[in-house]
């Protein structure tokens, strides 16, 4: 495309991309709006490769000039946004969050934000909606692409377009195959890293090696192609959800659709091209980079400051604030630097950006080394915030450890034969501290088998854990059946596995003919099978109802509301609300109660005389996240286990 020139329709595509992401993040109905990032990837691949090819053909290409343009385009606006987040974070972020934010600052400065967010994504990692720089992962992917592509094209500048086209196709196919495989095997790495995203950028790059064709010369063909492609992209924006397998095959439609729209309008605008070239669309497209930079911190800090996003007008107000900040950034930062009104020479801009980036990196390192600077916050706020660190020290069991007979001991008894067994998911860890204290008091010994996201069920398994959970639980059951322990305590986040909050956590049935059974029935049947198997082995089974689920990060909310001088009015749920959400579980437990099966309810220990569920007691958080008890919270449950330890005697 030696005739590469400014394309207003491409700015219109940028507008579609950024608005999709913005409305998706604001929770305004664009359930698949995250594909806007993939649209951006295709556009970037097209523009960058086309520009490089044009200058290589003309003999004017220079790596220094290319990177100067990228630096002027990307870093000034990004730097201003990061500096603002550092300052605002000082007054808003709790120390643990601020320390993690510091890590993301220096990772972003090193163009490795995607590696950082990949490395910290885990079961107990903080919620993504509280990470101000999370959105910079996509910028890092593009920056890494910008480092590689110009060098490759410069080294291969003597190769023909046909040779280069096939090379790009081969790399894209390899990247795509890796992406498809990775969505199930390494979903987090596949989402964040360049090797599994490169094919999306190359979708755009390939357009730089496509010259005139009959399709481009055929107006009717271009009209049909552009309309079908736009419809396909828009369809994904509204039809995809968080449960859609992505990127992999799921990214094909938005990426190929975007490439086809660009392709169809390459030799004259279609109806779609004219729509995208509409001045309001182009205006949004022009500020799309700055708008993308600012929208996420605006939403994050609003959540941190307990701004309610429930009223729709609040979310629209935050969108309006993002647009204003994006426009100001484009007007006062982006445009002057791109037009060389400041730092007019290459040396000046490289020096300025180099020093600025180093300063930001040092700031990030200092914030992390100082652990988020605890001295910033008042003492009681610090006490609540430290609740996030009050986690029971129990590791997940594995198939190998269970097979080898390894387990966590509960209590300091010198006996080898266990009196009881604790078996469950991560919520079993929440009761470990209280059981450990009671075991010491009663000179008893317990064994503990816990595995995150894996309820103690035979036959039923959460979708995201797969058949591995079935094999693991069978092995644990076998160990328990052959142990001397007479009492078995089953714990789990029961309602979570049959509710609608997480599609991948919902229970599936491993038994033939029942794989499509409703999750509530899976819980009933598999728990019944588990209880009967234990009773047949002569065990006494204790079923522990789940603790109240606040559904928000308790230490953070307690600390933030204390910091801002706000009370807990309207924050705590009632006992009735908790019981109402768990009616199905209660029915299943009641049906199982009987000989050698006892049901324990932790709610009375975690609620007050007014019928409100506690989230703090004696100025200490009772949960270390949104649903797991702290050590202090666990010790509150002591009264309900008196029957268990009385039976052990």
C-alpha positions as a printed NumPy array, in Angstrom:
array([[  0.   ,   0.   ,   0.   ],
       [  2.461,   2.602,  -1.158],
       [ -0.436,   5.029,  -1.405],
       [ -0.963,   4.848,   2.353],
       [ -2.628,   7.99 ,   3.613],
       [ -4.85 ,   9.262,   6.402],
       [ -8.057,   7.236,   6.744],
       [-10.906,   8.951,   8.661],
       [-12.818,   5.649,   8.663],
       [ -9.995,   4.127,  10.714],
       [-10.484,   6.852,  13.316],
       [-14.152,   5.875,  13.268],
       [-13.134,   2.3  ,  13.997],
       [-11.047,   3.593,  16.883],
       [-14.153,   5.312,  18.221],
       [-16.09 ,   2.051,  18.031],
       [-13.274,   0.26 ,  19.84 ],
       [-12.795,   2.727,  22.68 ],
       [-16.514,   3.268,  23.299],
       [-17.051,  -0.491,  23.417],
       [-14.35 ,  -0.853,  26.06 ],
       [-15.567,   2.187,  27.979],
       [-19.209,   1.082,  28.151],
       [-18.16 ,  -2.474,  28.98 ],
       [-16.018,  -1.356,  31.909],
       [-18.775,   0.973,  33.106],
       [-21.235,  -1.942,  33.126],
       [-23.633,  -0.367,  30.659],
       [-24.739,  -3.412,  28.729],
       [-21.828,  -3.96 ,  26.306],
       [-21.198,  -7.485,  27.6  ],
       [-18.557,  -8.184,  24.952],
       [-17.129,  -4.674,  24.801],
       [-13.7  ,  -6.006,  25.728],
       [-13.253,  -6.94 ,  22.051],
       [-12.56 ,  -3.251,  21.501],
       [ -8.984,  -3.966,  22.559],
       [ -8.7  ,  -6.534,  19.777],
       [-10.055,  -3.99 ,  17.286],
       [ -7.301,  -1.641,  18.456],
       [ -4.705,  -4.378,  17.902],
       [ -5.752,  -4.876,  14.283],
       [ -5.773,  -1.126,  13.622],
       [ -2.306,  -0.745,  15.153],
       [ -0.904,  -3.599,  13.11 ],
       [ -2.33 ,  -2.085,   9.922],
       [ -1.155,   1.471,  10.513],
       [  2.32 ,   0.688,  11.791],
       [  3.184,  -1.91 ,   9.153],
       [  1.723,   0.209,   6.342],
       [  3.755,   3.222,   7.395],
       [  6.966,   1.22 ,   7.679],
       [  6.408,  -0.42 ,   4.281],
       [  5.69 ,   2.937,   2.654],
       [  8.922,   4.449,   3.976],
       [ 10.956,   1.347,   3.118],
       [  9.701,   1.528,  -0.469],
       [ 10.51 ,   5.242,  -0.621],
       [ 13.901,   4.705,   1.016],
       [ 13.125,   7.098,   3.881],
       [ 12.662,   4.635,   6.737],
       [ 14.699,   5.191,   9.898],
       [ 14.431,   3.246,  13.135],
       [ 15.261,   6.389,  15.097],
       [ 12.51 ,   8.357,  13.355],
       [ 10.031,   5.511,  13.791],
       [ 10.672,   5.222,  17.513],
       [ 10.635,   8.989,  17.9  ],
       [  7.103,   9.049,  16.487],
       [  6.057,   6.192,  18.778],
       [  7.587,   7.93 ,  21.788],
       [  5.812,  11.201,  21.   ],
       [  2.539,   9.354,  20.438],
       [  2.588,   7.079,  23.483],
       [  4.717,   8.254,  26.38 ],
       [  3.804,  11.879,  27.234],
       [  0.078,  11.214,  27.689],
       [  0.802,   7.899,  29.403],
       [  3.305,   9.554,  31.737],
       [  0.845,  12.271,  32.779],
       [ -1.796,   9.647,  33.531],
       [  0.639,   7.56 ,  35.615],
       [  1.869,  10.599,  37.576],
       [ -1.726,  11.548,  38.329],
       [ -2.463,   8.017,  39.543],
       [  0.607,   8.093,  41.814],
       [ -0.593,  11.32 ,  43.43 ],
       [ -4.251,  10.287,  43.716],
       [ -3.221,   6.837,  44.929],
       [ -1.241,   8.379,  47.774],
       [ -4.497,   9.719,  49.2  ],
       [ -6.803,   6.867,  48.151],
       [ -5.032,   3.512,  47.986],
       [ -4.48 ,   1.326,  51.017],
       [ -0.863,   0.229,  51.574],
       [ -1.101,  -3.284,  50.093],
       [ -2.874,  -1.887,  47.033],
       [ -0.425,   1.011,  46.783],
       [  2.544,  -1.367,  46.962],
       [  1.054,  -3.495,  44.181],
       [  0.377,  -0.298,  42.274],
       [  4.058,   0.626,  42.693],
       [  5.036,  -2.679,  41.084],
       [  2.722,  -1.952,  38.17 ],
       [  4.278,   1.533,  37.775],
       [  7.808,   0.287,  37.28 ],
       [  6.595,  -2.672,  35.201],
       [  4.74 ,  -0.264,  32.924],
       [  7.821,   1.975,  32.71 ],
       [  9.799,  -1.06 ,  31.551],
       [  7.14 ,  -1.835,  28.895],
       [  6.281,  -5.015,  30.761],
       [  2.88 ,  -4.261,  32.275],
       [  1.385,  -7.317,  30.58 ],
       [  4.023,  -9.574,  32.191],
       [  3.334,  -7.994,  35.569],
       [ -0.434,  -8.477,  35.494],
       [  0.022, -11.996,  34.165],
       [  2.383, -12.834,  37.048],
       [  0.128, -11.48 ,  39.802],
       [ -3.138, -12.925,  38.496],
       [ -4.076, -15.622,  40.996],
       [ -6.715, -16.964,  43.337],
       [ -5.96 , -14.542,  46.162],
       [ -4.801, -11.632,  44.06 ],
       [ -6.665,  -8.371,  44.645],
       [ -9.69 ,  -7.628,  42.489],
       [ -8.855,  -6.262,  39.051],
       [-11.315,  -3.382,  39.382],
       [ -9.002,  -1.869,  42.041],
       [ -5.848,  -1.78 ,  39.882],
       [ -5.458,   1.703,  38.328],
       [ -2.938,   0.628,  35.674],
       [ -4.435,  -2.722,  34.685],
       [ -5.431,  -1.386,  31.264],
       [ -1.795,  -0.678,  30.368],
       [ -1.279,  -4.394,  29.661],
       [ -2.597,  -3.839,  26.124],
       [ -0.245,  -0.884,  25.6  ],
       [  2.662,  -3.114,  26.619],
       [  1.623,  -5.712,  24.028],
       [  1.626,  -3.026,  21.323],
       [  4.934,  -1.553,  22.506],
       [  6.581,  -4.98 ,  22.317],
       [  5.157,  -5.395,  18.817],
       [  6.545,  -1.976,  17.849],
       [  9.997,  -3.065,  18.978],
       [ 10.025,  -6.233,  16.892],
       [  8.223,  -5.424,  13.618],
       [ 10.339,  -2.497,  12.336],
       [ 13.555,  -4.425,  12.935],
       [ 12.195,  -7.504,  11.153],
       [ 10.979,  -5.476,   8.178],
       [ 14.236,  -3.545,   7.989],
       [ 16.308,  -6.727,   7.981],
       [ 14.041,  -8.284,   5.321],
       [ 13.542,  -5.137,   3.242],
       [ 14.944,  -6.788,   0.106],
       [ 12.404,  -9.608,   0.211],
       [  9.358,  -9.452,  -2.02 ],
       [  5.897,  -8.591,  -0.753],
       [  4.806, -12.153,  -1.515],
       [  7.633, -13.593,   0.594],
       [  6.871, -11.203,   3.453],
       [  3.153, -11.912,   3.209],
       [  3.691, -15.647,   3.636],
       [  6.126, -15.084,   6.467],
       [  3.532, -12.977,   8.316],
       [  0.838, -15.568,   7.594],
       [  3.02 , -18.333,   9.029],
       [  3.781, -16.349,  12.195],
       [  0.085, -15.463,  12.543],
       [ -0.963, -19.108,  12.193],
       [  1.573, -20.2  ,  14.822],
       [  0.432, -17.44 ,  17.171],
       [ -3.215, -18.298,  16.561],
       [ -2.649, -22.002,  17.207],
       [ -0.89 , -21.119,  20.449],
       [ -3.76 , -18.812,  21.387],
       [ -6.399, -21.482,  20.744],
       [ -4.499, -24.074,  22.759],
       [ -3.658, -21.587,  25.484],
       [ -7.215, -20.461,  26.218],
       [ -7.815, -23.774,  27.973],
       [ -4.297, -24.686,  29.135],
       [ -2.793, -21.295,  30.058],
       [ -5.723, -18.843,  30.001],
       [ -4.03 , -16.   ,  31.904],
       [ -0.798, -16.079,  29.91 ],
       [ -2.779, -16.373,  26.681],
       [ -4.76 , -13.27 ,  27.57 ],
       [ -1.818, -11.053,  28.491],
       [  1.219, -12.033,  26.435],
       [  2.34 , -11.043,  22.939],
       [  2.998, -14.528,  21.493],
       [ -0.711, -15.407,  21.787],
       [ -1.886, -11.927,  20.734],
       [  0.534, -11.325,  17.87 ],
       [ -1.798, -12.842,  15.266],
       [ -4.353, -10.112,  16.01 ],
       [ -1.862,  -7.357,  15.206],
       [ -0.666,  -9.307,  12.172],
       [ -4.261,  -9.388,  10.888],
       [ -3.754,  -5.685,  10.371],
       [ -0.152,  -6.014,   9.206],
       [ -1.135,  -8.309,   6.343],
       [ -3.227,  -5.507,   4.86 ],
       [  0.024,  -3.634,   4.174],
       [  1.019,  -6.374,   1.698],
       [ -2.268,  -6.536,  -0.193],
       [ -2.339,  -4.47 ,  -3.345],
       [ -5.126,  -3.936,  -5.858],
       [ -7.638,  -6.756,  -6.202],
       [-10.862,  -7.422,  -8.014],
       [-12.74 ,  -7.247,  -4.736],
       [-11.395,  -3.795,  -3.94 ],
       [-12.257,  -2.638,  -7.426],
       [-15.782,  -4.003,  -7.154],
       [-17.938,  -1.416,  -5.364],
       [-20.757,  -3.848,  -4.643],
       [-18.385,  -6.424,  -3.225],
       [-16.803,  -3.818,  -0.976],
       [-20.205,  -2.657,   0.263],
       [-21.289,  -6.195,   1.154],
       [-17.968,  -7.055,   2.782],
       [-17.9  ,  -3.905,   4.917],
       [-21.529,  -4.207,   6.047],
       [-21.235,  -7.897,   6.956],
       [-17.955,  -7.249,   8.756],
       [-19.271,  -4.307,  10.764],
       [-22.365,  -6.31 ,  11.718],
       [-20.137,  -9.178,  12.866],
       [-17.942,  -6.922,  15.018],
       [-20.955,  -5.188,  16.576],
       [-22.57 ,  -8.573,  17.202],
       [-19.564,  -9.694,  19.286],
       [-19.722,  -6.472,  21.314],
       [-23.231,  -7.338,  22.48 ],
       [-23.282, -11.142,  22.245],
       [-19.99 , -12.048,  23.913],
       [-19.817, -12.261,  27.718],
       [-17.198, -12.897,  30.368],
       [-17.907, -16.626,  29.885],
       [-16.913, -16.547,  26.188],
       [-13.698, -18.446,  25.532],
       [-11.232, -15.692,  24.744],
       [ -9.02 , -14.783,  22.96 ],
       [ -8.437, -17.907,  20.821],
       [-11.321, -18.699,  18.487],
       [-13.447, -16.042,  20.141],
       [-11.173, -13.283,  18.847],
       [-11.463, -14.372,  15.201],
       [-14.706, -12.527,  14.429],
       [-13.755,  -9.093,  15.836],
       [-10.217,  -9.257,  14.425],
       [-11.03 , -10.559,  10.956],
       [-14.115,  -8.321,  10.848],
       [-12.018,  -5.236,  11.603],
       [ -9.43 ,  -6.217,   9.005],
       [-12.161,  -6.689,   6.403],
       [-13.648,  -3.246,   7.13 ],
       [-10.241,  -1.631,   6.65 ],
       [ -9.646,  -3.709,   3.528],
       [-13.033,  -2.933,   1.955],
       [-12.53 ,   0.809,   2.376],
       [ -8.946,   0.847,   1.158],
       [ -9.786,   2.084,  -2.361],
       [-12.698,   4.362,  -1.68 ],
       [-15.282,   4.665,   1.084],
       [-18.262,   2.346,   1.348],
       [-21.479,   3.222,   3.145],
       [-19.868,   1.807,   6.296],
       [-16.75 ,   3.832,   5.596],
       [-18.769,   7.022,   5.281],
       [-20.57 ,   6.216,   8.529],
       [-17.265,   5.688,  10.311],
       [-15.947,   8.908,   8.737],
       [-18.807,  10.897,  10.275],
       [-17.271,  13.825,  12.127],
       [-18.465,  12.839,  15.638],
       [-17.004,   9.354,  15.114],
       [-13.714,  10.785,  13.881],
       [-13.623,  13.217,  16.822],
       [-13.931,  10.361,  19.316],
       [-11.378,   8.376,  17.334],
       [ -8.869,  11.211,  17.523],
       [ -8.985,  11.256,  21.325],
       [ -9.38 ,   7.472,  21.636],
       [ -5.859,   6.874,  22.965],
       [ -6.142,   9.462,  25.728],
       [ -9.716,   8.408,  26.443],
       [ -8.564,   4.813,  26.836],
       [ -5.774,   5.949,  29.166],
       [ -8.071,   7.898,  31.475],
       [-11.319,   5.939,  31.574],
       [ -9.998,   3.05 ,  33.666],
       [ -8.367,   5.1  ,  36.48 ],
       [-11.552,   7.194,  36.71 ],
       [-13.649,   4.056,  37.245],
       [-11.116,   2.472,  39.616],
       [-10.752,   5.472,  41.91 ],
       [-14.525,   5.933,  41.928],
       [-14.875,   2.373,  43.255],
       [-12.081,   2.886,  45.771],
       [-13.803,   6.024,  47.081],
       [-17.041,   4.038,  47.502],
       [-18.871,   5.92 ,  44.778],
       [-21.982,   3.855,  44.117],
       [-22.165,   2.701,  40.513],
       [-25.693,   1.386,  40.908],
       [-27.482,   4.517,  39.631],
       [-27.036,   4.549,  35.871],
       [-26.534,   8.306,  35.906],
       [-23.409,   7.823,  38.066],
       [-21.819,   5.622,  35.437],
       [-22.695,   8.075,  32.691],
       [-21.197,  10.866,  34.815],
       [-17.952,   8.888,  35.115],
       [-17.958,   8.324,  31.362],
       [-18.42 ,  12.065,  30.844],
       [-15.496,  12.75 ,  33.205],
       [-13.368,  10.282,  31.246],
       [-14.238,  11.986,  27.951],
       [-13.333,  15.405,  29.355],
       [-10.008,  14.15 ,  30.721],
       [ -9.316,  12.327,  27.452],
       [-10.033,  15.45 ,  25.42 ],
       [ -7.817,  17.614,  27.662],
       [ -5.03 ,  15.05 ,  27.436],
       [ -5.317,  14.977,  23.641],
       [ -5.409,  18.774,  23.407],
       [ -2.755,  19.693,  25.97 ],
       [ -0.389,  16.704,  25.91 ],
       [ -0.788,  14.457,  22.878],
       [ -1.126,  17.098,  20.174],
       [  1.69 ,  19.453,  21.261],
       [  4.191,  16.606,  21.563],
       [  3.216,  15.024,  18.244],
       [  3.462,  18.389,  16.48 ],
       [  6.828,  19.067,  18.113],
       [  5.674,  22.283,  19.777],
       [  7.707,  21.195,  22.781],
       [ 11.004,  19.288,  22.672],
       [ 11.318,  19.825,  18.957],
       [ 14.457,  17.743,  18.377],
       [ 14.824,  13.991,  18.606],
       [ 17.518,  14.27 ,  21.26 ],
       [ 15.317,  16.486,  23.414],
       [ 12.293,  14.188,  23.283],
       [ 14.334,  11.021,  23.906],
       [ 16.131,  12.674,  26.821],
       [ 12.913,  14.002,  28.324],
       [ 11.041,  10.735,  27.993],
       [ 14.043,   8.712,  29.16 ],
       [ 14.451,  10.762,  32.325],
       [ 10.703,  10.86 ,  32.963],
       [ 10.398,   7.101,  32.55 ],
       [ 13.351,   6.506,  34.886],
       [ 11.818,   8.79 ,  37.498],
       [  8.481,   6.966,  37.262],
       [ 10.241,   3.61 ,  37.553],
       [ 12.14 ,   4.78 ,  40.649],
       [  8.889,   6.084,  42.18 ],
       [  7.285,   2.703,  41.575],
       [ 10.223,   0.845,  43.122],
       [ 10.25 ,   3.131,  46.184],
       [  6.512,   2.686,  46.693],
       [  6.94 ,  -1.085,  46.53 ],
       [ 10.039,  -1.174,  48.758],
       [  8.226,   0.909,  51.36 ],
       [  5.326,  -1.565,  51.227],
       [  2.833,   1.075,  50.191],
       [  3.943,   3.563,  52.905],
       [  1.819,   2.558,  55.895],
       [  2.626,   5.834,  57.649],
       [  0.215,   7.594,  55.261],
       [ -2.866,   6.195,  56.954],
       [ -4.344,   6.545,  60.474],
       [ -3.73 ,   3.695,  62.995],
       [ -7.265,   2.244,  62.992],
       [ -7.357,   2.321,  59.205],
       [ -4.092,   0.369,  59.272],
       [ -5.595,  -2.226,  61.648],
       [ -8.496,  -2.85 ,  59.292],
       [ -6.232,  -2.885,  56.246],
       [ -3.957,  -5.486,  57.848],
       [ -6.962,  -7.781,  58.001],
       [ -6.132,  -8.714,  54.409],
       [ -2.935, -10.34 ,  55.744],
       [ -4.624, -12.343,  58.51 ],
       [ -4.904, -15.556,  56.516],
       [ -4.676, -19.089,  57.928],
       [ -1.417, -20.723,  56.896],
       [ -2.693, -23.829,  55.15 ],
       [ -1.551, -25.003,  51.725],
       [ -3.672, -26.644,  49.065],
       [ -3.498, -30.424,  48.946],
       [ -2.541, -32.06 ,  45.655],
       [ -3.13 , -35.458,  44.095],
       [  0.497, -36.309,  44.778],
       [  0.416, -35.254,  48.43 ],
       [ -2.807, -37.153,  49.082],
       [ -1.458, -40.24 ,  47.32 ],
       [  1.647, -40.079,  49.516],
       [ -0.474, -39.733,  52.646],
       [  0.638, -36.156,  53.379],
       [ -1.769, -33.779,  55.049],
       [ -1.903, -30.766,  57.343],
       [ -2.046, -31.67 ,  61.023],
       [ -4.621, -29.869,  63.159],
       [ -3.444, -29.485,  66.766],
       [ -0.166, -30.259,  68.518],
       [ -1.117, -33.729,  69.73 ],
       [  1.761, -36.21 ,  69.478],
       [ -0.627, -38.961,  68.384],
       [ -0.395, -40.25 ,  64.829],
       [ -3.938, -41.574,  64.435],
       [ -6.4  , -38.747,  63.683],
       [ -9.565, -38.162,  65.67 ],
       [-11.229, -36.053,  62.972],
       [-10.735, -34.834,  59.409],
       [-11.422, -31.417,  57.887],
       [-12.217, -31.749,  54.163],
       [-13.251, -28.931,  51.862],
       [-12.361, -26.076,  49.55 ],
       [-10.63 , -22.829,  50.52 ],
       [-13.396, -22.135,  53.05 ],
       [-12.089, -25.107,  55.01 ],
       [ -8.973, -23.037,  55.59 ],
       [-11.196, -20.402,  57.169],
       [-12.09 , -22.757,  60.036],
       [ -8.594, -24.205,  60.421],
       [ -7.494, -21.725,  63.173],
       [-10.48 , -22.377,  65.439],
       [-10.191, -26.14 ,  64.988],
       [ -6.467, -25.954,  65.743],
       [ -7.106, -24.076,  69.009],
       [ -9.891, -26.442,  70.069],
       [ -7.831, -29.495,  69.133],
       [ -5.053, -28.277,  71.422],
       [ -7.546, -27.634,  74.224],
       [ -9.06 , -31.119,  73.902],
       [ -5.753, -32.893,  73.12 ],
       [ -7.16 , -34.098,  69.824],
       [ -5.534, -34.578,  66.437],
       [ -7.053, -33.722,  63.092],
       [ -6.102, -34.066,  59.46 ],
       [ -6.812, -31.317,  56.953],
       [ -7.425, -31.745,  53.21 ],
       [ -8.255, -28.472,  51.438],
       [ -8.114, -27.479,  47.794],
       [ -9.205, -24.09 ,  46.435],
       [-12.371, -24.116,  44.36 ],
       [-12.889, -27.841,  44.976],
       [-15.841, -28.751,  47.233],
       [-15.721, -32.155,  48.998],
       [-17.999, -34.011,  46.613],
       [-17.95 , -37.366,  44.898],
       [-19.228, -37.192,  41.339],
       [-19.763, -33.434,  41.161],
       [-17.07 , -30.957,  40.135],
       [-16.807, -27.239,  39.303],
       [-16.442, -26.673,  35.583],
       [-13.144, -24.806,  35.925],
       [-11.566, -27.659,  37.934],
       [-12.626, -30.42 ,  35.572],
       [-12.229, -34.137,  36.129],
       [ -9.056, -33.52 ,  38.112],
       [-11.319, -32.505,  41.01 ],
       [-13.206, -35.789,  40.736],
       [-10.011, -37.864,  40.93 ],
       [ -8.662, -35.759,  43.79 ],
       [-11.835, -36.139,  45.871],
       [-11.984, -39.874,  45.245],
       [ -8.447, -40.199,  46.577],
       [ -9.204, -38.067,  49.66 ],
       [-12.315, -40.16 ,  50.368],
       [-10.256, -43.325,  50.128],
       [ -7.676, -41.959,  52.596],
       [-10.408, -40.908,  55.038],
       [-12.207, -44.251,  54.781],
       [ -9.029, -46.105,  55.734],
       [ -8.093, -43.704,  58.553],
       [ -8.921, -44.043,  62.232],
       [-10.754, -40.721,  62.258],
       [-14.357, -41.186,  63.351],
       [-15.518, -37.624,  62.615],
       [-15.403, -35.833,  59.235],
       [-16.207, -32.131,  58.85 ],
       [-17.277, -31.145,  55.318],
       [-17.03 , -27.456,  54.477],
       [-17.46 , -25.481,  51.296],
       [-18.731, -22.357,  49.663],
       [-21.805, -24.375,  48.793],
       [-24.097, -21.7  ,  47.379],
       [-21.364, -20.383,  45.089],
       [-21.223, -23.643,  43.155],
       [-24.923, -23.647,  42.327],
       [-25.476, -19.896,  41.891],
       [-25.094, -17.578,  38.919],
       [-22.118, -15.541,  40.069],
       [-19.518, -17.604,  38.221],
       [-20.292, -19.762,  35.215],
       [-17.002, -21.652,  35.523],
       [-17.592, -22.455,  39.211],
       [-21.007, -24.063,  38.654],
       [-21.181, -27.759,  39.366],
       [-21.181, -30.411,  36.657],
       [-21.976, -34.095,  37.142],
       [-19.298, -36.589,  36.156],
       [-21.69 , -39.519,  36.024],
       [-22.853, -40.784,  32.6  ],
       [-26.312, -39.595,  31.664],
       [-26.283, -36.733,  34.172],
       [-23.709, -34.369,  32.691],
       [-26.333, -31.748,  31.844],
       [-28.014, -31.879,  35.23 ],
       [-28.861, -28.588,  36.964],
       [-26.134, -27.564,  39.507],
       [-28.501, -27.735,  42.491],
       [-29.313, -31.341,  41.673],
       [-25.62 , -32.099,  41.191],
       [-24.912, -30.756,  44.691],
       [-27.776, -32.779,  46.163],
       [-26.809, -36.058,  44.491],
       [-23.035, -35.788,  44.87 ],
       [-23.173, -34.617,  48.493],
       [-25.605, -37.431,  49.298],
       [-23.203, -39.923,  47.715],
       [-20.29 , -38.47 ,  49.673],
       [-22.144, -38.564,  53.01 ],
       [-23.365, -42.124,  52.421],
       [-19.866, -43.3  ,  51.545],
       [-18.521, -41.816,  54.776],
       [-21.322, -43.251,  56.871],
       [-20.774, -46.671,  55.33 ],
       [-17.179, -46.45 ,  56.52 ],
       [-18.418, -45.816,  60.059],
       [-17.769, -42.075,  60.084],
       [-19.828, -39.364,  61.747],
       [-20.382, -36.561,  59.238],
       [-20.612, -32.888,  60.18 ],
       [-21.918, -30.533,  57.494],
       [-20.903, -26.901,  57.99 ],
       [-23.071, -24.252,  56.364],
       [-21.121, -21.524,  54.632],
       [-20.348, -18.268,  56.396],
       [-22.168, -15.085,  55.317],
       [-20.734, -13.761,  52.059],
       [-20.36 ,  -9.946,  52.131],
       [-19.526,  -9.91 ,  48.374],
       [-17.009,  -7.079,  48.782],
       [-13.414,  -6.818,  49.966],
       [-14.052,  -6.452,  53.686],
       [-10.658,  -5.104,  54.915],
       [-10.594,  -2.548,  52.112],
       [-14.17 ,  -1.384,  52.699],
       [-13.673,  -1.159,  56.473],
       [-10.417,   0.737,  56.052],
       [-11.708,   3.069,  53.347],
       [-14.938,   3.895,  55.159],
       [-13.024,   4.541,  58.381],
       [-10.499,   6.664,  56.48 ],
       [-13.31 ,   8.717,  54.933],
       [-15.279,   8.994,  58.2  ],
       [-18.144,   6.855,  56.905],
       [-20.123,   4.299,  58.907],
       [-21.27 ,   0.802,  57.98 ],
       [-24.92 ,   1.726,  57.469],
       [-26.285,  -0.14 ,  54.476],
       [-23.124,  -2.183,  54.047],
       [-23.837,  -5.27 ,  56.143],
       [-26.37 ,  -7.841,  54.997],
       [-29.061,  -9.277,  57.242],
       [-29.235, -12.859,  58.452],
       [-32.46 , -13.236,  56.492],
       [-30.769, -12.109,  53.284],
       [-27.988, -14.648,  53.784],
       [-30.409, -17.463,  54.524],
       [-32.529, -16.43 ,  51.545],
       [-29.568, -16.801,  49.186],
       [-28.819, -20.263,  50.569],
       [-32.325, -21.769,  50.723],
       [-31.425, -24.553,  48.3  ],
       [-28.368, -25.562,  50.308],
       [-30.398, -25.567,  53.527],
       [-32.972, -27.895,  51.962],
       [-30.236, -30.3  ,  50.863],
       [-28.561, -30.273,  54.295],
       [-31.879, -30.785,  56.098],
       [-32.662, -33.778,  53.897],
       [-29.302, -35.34 ,  54.77 ],
       [-29.554, -34.759,  58.525],
       [-30.161, -37.875,  60.575],
       [-28.185, -40.74 ,  62.02 ],
       [-24.492, -39.852,  62.206],
       [-25.043, -36.664,  60.183],
       [-25.077, -33.308,  61.961],
       [-25.518, -29.807,  60.527],
       [-23.64 , -26.799,  61.932],
       [-24.571, -23.173,  61.268],
       [-21.889, -20.44 ,  61.7  ],
       [-24.302, -17.536,  61.165],
       [-25.323, -17.038,  64.833],
       [-21.636, -16.637,  65.71 ],
       [-21.182, -14.021,  62.989],
       [-24.237, -11.819,  63.521],
       [-25.381,  -9.363,  66.158],
       [-28.567,  -8.863,  68.183],
       [-30.009,  -6.691,  65.421],
       [-29.841,  -9.561,  62.955],
       [-27.006,  -8.057,  60.907],
       [-24.042, -10.147,  59.774],
       [-20.776,  -8.97 ,  61.265],
       [-17.796,  -7.996,  59.155],
       [-15.738,  -6.642,  62.059],
       [-15.458,  -7.237,  65.779],
       [-13.426,  -5.285,  68.318],
       [-12.112,  -3.092,  65.481],
       [-10.709,  -6.045,  63.535],
       [-11.849,  -7.352,  60.175],
       [-13.482, -10.78 ,  60.256],
       [-12.792, -11.479,  56.56 ],
       [ -9.509, -11.126,  54.687],
       [-11.255, -10.718,  51.326],
       [-14.872, -10.914,  50.169],
       [-15.719, -14.347,  51.598],
       [-12.845, -15.948,  53.565],
       [-12.585, -15.523,  57.341],
       [ -9.522, -14.04 ,  58.965],
       [ -7.926, -15.835,  61.903],
       [ -9.989, -13.557,  64.174],
       [-13.146, -14.392,  62.235],
       [-12.414, -18.093,  62.47 ],
       [-12.056, -17.952,  66.262],
       [-15.573, -16.499,  66.492],
       [-16.914, -19.914,  65.459],
       [-15.67 , -21.718,  68.552],
       [-19.156, -22.262,  70.127],
       [-20.553, -24.258,  67.199],
       [-17.771, -26.875,  67.384],
       [-18.352, -27.763,  71.057],
       [-20.571, -30.678,  69.992],
       [-17.901, -32.002,  67.651],
       [-15.141, -32.044,  70.261],
       [-17.482, -33.317,  72.955],
       [-18.149, -36.294,  70.661],
       [-14.436, -36.843,  70.095],
       [-13.939, -37.313,  73.834]])
